[in-house]
Amino acid sequence: MIRTGDAILVLNAGSSSIKFGLFEATAAGPETRLDGQMEGIGATPHLIAHDAARRVLADRRWSGPDVADHAAALAAILEGTGQALAGRRIAAIGHRVVHGGPDLAAPVLVDAAVLARLRALVPLAPLHQPHNLAGIEAMAARFPGVPQLACFDTAFHRSHPWEADTYALPPEFHARGIRRYGFHGLSYEYISRRIAAEDAALGAGRLVVAHLGNGSSLCAVRGGRSLDSSMGFTALDGVPMGTRCGQIDPGVLLHLLEAEGMGTAALTRLLYNDAGLKGMSGLSQDVRELEASARPEAARALSHFAWRVRREIGALAATLGGIDALVFTAGIGENAAALRGRICEGLDFLGIRLDPGRNAADAAEISVAGAPVRVLVRRTDEERMIAEHILATLARA
Ligand code: ADP
């Protein structure tokens, strides 16, 4: 059981970073006491942590070998934020786990059987799932006896109708787990709950949420439930990303493998690491750098990104039978005003009309007053969503 005043730790391990949060259980829900991240694990490690008033609690850099892997990163995070933990009872630890498979539609308390089940899903998310599970094991060793919860990026999408969940393959492939799982679910769940808390009628309506960050996807949400998403079997599908290609004709892959003799390791590297904004521009995955660059390839990469996101908004609006609000979130969605403007160009036919001044100011609502579709900018908070799940799950347990 969690008591008021108890602490909840949340870890969100990515391929080269760990985001974390420390929350206090209160009668009104979890309150953030500390958040931060360790970036550049193994390359240019940088730990930054803030307290609830956004004061810097830790800001430290290492050389790559000094924080060479996720285990070293966790140790450095616990050391760097130790003062904030001192004297607190850690009642539970929550983890973002990328894959919950076809069945796990809600957070689960981790035990040996659950861990084995999640390990069996590693082949479905080889670049993320092992880091998530390593984080669970490291925290179990460091905080023995403290309940650990796994919260899945795929869970929110388990409400998809069969048509959105399947590929056009014989049914046995679906039965074998070759499905359109969808990802970024904790972000979509957080955003749709927040919209519903602000405006119940809008929360019951039709939303297209654009989570645009290093990883990017879009989600159609109806009545607070996911109806469809641009991502599928893996986090490669959908719109182009920082370094991932997004949707690509599978015939291209067959051609590269067979006609050009590319090996699977080289193909994996191309699709996950050397494609997307970085691959197209030959410069960077960071929108700020691309916007500042005079290289035509940088401008073209941004232009293609805007084109593909716009196309996805139209497709998801069609699955919803219309759209009441478009919500931008994550690093690009929250900050890249010019790109938001370009994405929305030509969407007037759907009722999407941006107010340039509000858009430039990253206002909470960036559509013109009275437009048929509200266009909103909201900060996502996956760690907070996990903390909310922990309170709800352990209160029930
Ligand atoms: P992750 O998917 O790793 O959580 P984020 O959601 O933090 O990533 O998004 C990171 C990306 O957001 C950066 O690579 C950059 O492209 C973009 N970004 C962040 N701040 C800005 C800004 N002020 N202007 C334009 N783009 C930004």
Boltz pocket constraint, residues with backbone or C-beta under 6 A from the ligand:
constraints:
  - pocket:
      binder: B
      contacts: [[A, 212], [A, 213], [A, 214], [A, 215], [A, 242], [A, 285], [A, 286], [A, 287], [A, 288], [A, 330], [A, 331], [A, 332], [A, 335], [A, 336], [A, 337]]
      max_distance: 6.0
